């Protein structure tokens, strides 16, 4: 009886993790700790060793092992140790989700509660924003709006939620989301969050994925009349967002004003400083070699390069590569880059082969975010990326019969 209770309660850990994920914070680490400790009590009767035979289990574990070796060999041991600690999710989440059996419906319950977590987070942020509005007369956006996470990360979380809402069958998610008016209102609410975060890449990803996911969801309903209504609806929504979030869109339009031929080395403007950093990353590649500088020494090499080349803005703020592919290539070399490409672009390729739009869109969301942010340098990026890539691959066979 005790074993049955232990096993039944084990199914709630990924649900709890998904609910808390949008809030970020140390609580997520403690959930993983207790989830892992709970798993040890089930090793004898509920361990699924077949789960380790899939490539989607092997790839993140290999990435973690490579990180451990590189971190231990780095000259900057403190930075190397931090990198290992941050990337523990590449080992623990595949272990927890691939190597234990979960009851039917867990996959959809996880996604449903993740969306509930997003909505709860948005309600909190809107409440905080309303308080700021009453005091200052201006509603916050960008860093001032995204209280719990960096806006680039939270906008990625929101885009993932929007994709799930549009791609997954509505009868598989939480009951309140199945009402005909609740789903569009939920989509509008989360979409508003993307624009309030004012992350440039977040808005670009939203504008790319929303139409594709929307067309996929309503593909069987298209008539000339409904197509006209859809186009009109998109037009009205676009007009609504341009008027409601002008400051956010100004950040997007600012990209056109950058002088790409003569970049300002003192700049701290997000796009311009990224272009400067990527140029220096490219210059460092020959020196990094096949194995990279080491996960603990990568940023130190970047800081030295900034100082040598007079990138005062990047040096003063100790900015990393702001591109996960450059960050991984400089830190872990080509072996790390190959694994990372397999985990991101591989999702897109796998989705095309399997004709599964969810894999394709999640691969697009992660790949584009990784192109402009070193997402895996923080726990917020690691936990989201590893959790959802593991969830959709570990539960792939179990979720399709429900559709």
QUISUL-V832940 format. One record per pair of residues at least 4 apart in sequence whose ideal C-beta (glycine too) atoms are under 7 Angstrom apart, sorted by the first residue. I is the first residue (numbers start at 1). GAP is how many residues later the second one is. Records with the same first field share a line. If there is no record, write none. Layout:
I->GAP ; GAP
//
This chain:
1->4
2->4
3->4 ; 42
4->4
5->4
6->4 ; 35 ; 36
7->35 ; 39
10->28 ; 32 ; 90
11->91 ; 92 ; 95
12->4
13->4 ; 18 ; 22 ; 25
14->4 ; 83 ; 92 ; 96
15->4 ; 94 ; 95 ; 98
16->4 ; 15
17->4 ; 11 ; 14 ; 370
18->92 ; 95 ; 96 ; 99
19->94 ; 95 ; 97 ; 98
20->7 ; 8 ; 11 ; 97
21->7 ; 93 ; 96 ; 362 ; 363 ; 366
22->95 ; 96 ; 99 ; 135
23->98 ; 125
24->4 ; 124 ; 125 ; 356
26->4
27->4
28->4 ; 355
29->4
30->4
31->4
32->4 ; 60
33->4
34->4
35->4 ; 61
36->56 ; 60
39->57 ; 61
42->4 ; 5 ; 58
43->4
46->54 ; 55
47->52 ; 53
48->51 ; 52 ; 53
49->50
51->6 ; 47 ; 48 ; 343
52->5 ; 46 ; 47
54->44
55->4
56->337
57->4 ; 37 ; 41
58->4
59->4 ; 280 ; 283 ; 284
60->4 ; 30 ; 34 ; 283 ; 326
61->4 ; 29 ; 30 ; 33
62->4 ; 277
63->4 ; 27 ; 273 ; 276 ; 277
64->4 ; 23 ; 26 ; 27
65->4
66->4 ; 266 ; 269 ; 270
67->4 ; 16 ; 17 ; 20 ; 228 ; 265
68->4 ; 16
69->4
70->4 ; 224 ; 225 ; 261 ; 262
71->9 ; 10 ; 12 ; 13 ; 224 ; 225
72->8
73->221
74->5 ; 6 ; 220 ; 221 ; 222 ; 223
75->219 ; 221 ; 222
76->4 ; 220 ; 221 ; 224
77->4 ; 219
78->4
79->4 ; 217 ; 220
80->4 ; 214 ; 215 ; 216
81->4
82->4
83->4 ; 212 ; 213
86->292 ; 293 ; 296
87->289 ; 295
88->4
89->4 ; 293 ; 294 ; 297
90->296
91->4
92->4
93->4 ; 293 ; 294 ; 297
94->4 ; 296
95->4
96->4
97->293 ; 294 ; 297
98->292 ; 296
102->4
104->294
105->4
106->4
107->4 ; 284 ; 288 ; 291 ; 292
108->4 ; 64 ; 65 ; 291 ; 294
109->4
110->4 ; 281
111->4 ; 53 ; 57 ; 62
112->4 ; 61 ; 62
113->4
114->4 ; 47
115->4 ; 46 ; 49 ; 50 ; 58 ; 62
116->4 ; 58
117->4
118->4 ; 39 ; 40 ; 43 ; 72
119->4 ; 67 ; 70
120->4
121->4 ; 27
122->4 ; 67 ; 68 ; 71
123->4
124->4
125->4 ; 20 ; 22
126->4
127->4
128->4 ; 19
129->4 ; 10 ; 11 ; 16
130->4
131->4
132->4 ; 7 ; 8
133->4 ; 5 ; 6
140->4 ; 5
141->4 ; 55 ; 57 ; 106 ; 107
142->9 ; 55 ; 56
143->8
145->51 ; 52
146->4 ; 5 ; 8 ; 51
149->4 ; 5 ; 231
150->230
151->4 ; 46 ; 47 ; 48
152->4 ; 47 ; 49 ; 50 ; 221
153->4 ; 227 ; 228
154->4 ; 43
155->4 ; 39 ; 42 ; 44 ; 47
156->4 ; 46 ; 209 ; 213 ; 228
157->4 ; 227
158->4 ; 32 ; 35 ; 36
159->4 ; 35 ; 43 ; 46 ; 47 ; 50 ; 206
160->4 ; 202 ; 205 ; 228
161->4 ; 29
162->4 ; 25 ; 28 ; 29 ; 48
163->4 ; 46 ; 50 ; 198 ; 199 ; 202
164->4
165->18 ; 21 ; 22
166->47 ; 48 ; 51
167->46 ; 49 ; 50 ; 190 ; 191 ; 194
168->4 ; 5
169->234
170->7 ; 8 ; 13
171->7
172->230
173->4
176->6
177->5 ; 6 ; 9
181->4
182->4
183->4
184->4
185->4
186->4
187->4
188->4
189->4
191->4 ; 15
192->4
193->4
194->8 ; 9 ; 12
195->8 ; 46 ; 50 ; 53
196->49 ; 52
197->5
198->49 ; 50 ; 53
199->4
200->4 ; 51 ; 52 ; 55 ; 71
201->4 ; 167 ; 168 ; 171
202->4
203->4 ; 49
204->4
205->4 ; 160 ; 163
206->4
208->4 ; 156
209->4 ; 152 ; 155 ; 156
210->4
211->4
212->4 ; 149
213->4 ; 148
214->4
215->4
216->141
218->4
221->5
222->4 ; 5
223->4
224->4
225->4
226->4
227->4
228->4
229->4
230->4
231->4
232->4
233->4
234->4
235->4
236->4
237->4
238->4
239->4
240->4
241->4
242->4 ; 7
245->4
246->4
249->4
250->4
255->16
258->13 ; 14
259->4
263->4 ; 9 ; 12 ; 13
264->8
265->11 ; 45 ; 46 ; 47
266->46 ; 47
267->5 ; 6 ; 46
268->5 ; 45 ; 49
269->4
270->4
271->4
272->4
273->4 ; 40 ; 41 ; 46
274->4 ; 48 ; 98
275->4
276->4 ; 35 ; 38
277->4 ; 37 ; 42 ; 44 ; 45
278->4 ; 45 ; 48
279->4
280->4 ; 22 ; 25 ; 26 ; 29 ; 31
281->40 ; 45 ; 49
284->4 ; 17 ; 21 ; 46
285->44
288->4 ; 5 ; 41 ; 42 ; 45
289->44
290->43 ; 44
291->42
292->6 ; 37 ; 38 ; 39 ; 40 ; 41 ; 44
293->4 ; 5 ; 8 ; 37 ; 38
294->4 ; 37
295->36 ; 37
297->4
298->4 ; 29 ; 32 ; 33
299->4 ; 21
300->4
301->4 ; 29
302->4 ; 18 ; 19
303->4 ; 12 ; 15
304->4
305->4
306->5 ; 8 ; 9
307->8
311->4
312->4
313->4
314->5
320->7 ; 54 ; 57
321->5 ; 6 ; 9 ; 53
322->50 ; 51 ; 52
323->4 ; 48 ; 49 ; 51
324->4 ; 16 ; 46 ; 49 ; 50 ; 51 ; 52
325->4 ; 12 ; 15 ; 45 ; 46
326->4
327->4 ; 47 ; 50
328->4 ; 8 ; 9 ; 12
329->4 ; 5 ; 8
331->5
332->4
334->4
335->4
336->4
337->4
338->4
339->4
340->4
341->4 ; 5
342->4
343->46
344->19 ; 22 ; 23 ; 26
345->4 ; 18 ; 22
346->4
347->4 ; 12 ; 15 ; 16 ; 42
348->4 ; 12 ; 15 ; 16 ; 19
349->4
350->4 ; 9
351->5 ; 6 ; 8 ; 9 ; 12
352->8
354->5
356->4
357->4
358->4 ; 34
359->4 ; 33
360->4
361->4
362->4 ; 26 ; 30
363->4
364->4
365->4
366->4 ; 19
367->4
369->4 ; 6
370->5
375->6 ; 10
376->5 ; 6 ; 9
377->4
378->4
379->4
380->4
381->4
382->4
383->4
384->4
385->4
386->4
387->4
388->4
389->4
390->4
391->4
392->4
395->4
//
